[in-house]
Amino acid sequence: MINIYEPNHYREKEVCWNSLKDILSQVQNRSIIVGGDLNLVLNADEKFGGSFHVDPSRNSIENIMESYNLLDIPPNNGKYTWSNKRIGKKI
């Protein structure tokens, strides 16, 4: 099991993604769970309210997921795991 807390800044995310690729390449052909806080929204369905901005490092994690056959498993109870408690109209 690999637990990640991904930085918010996209340049720092690239460093983290490269580290993840290094680890995954060392444990190929094993069952692996990657979890944690990726600080990333992969698609608009994962977001409620506000604008959907594509994170520049999103392609990196999608490539890693495809290369290592990783699956994005949605939460079992509830859809959203975080809220910044913003006030105002939800879009």
Secondary structure, 3 states (H helix, E strand, C coil): CEEEECCCCHHHHHHHHHHHHHHHHHCCCCCCCEEEECCCCCCHHHCCCCCCCCCCCHHHHHHHHHHCCCCCCCCCCCCCCCCCCCCCCCC
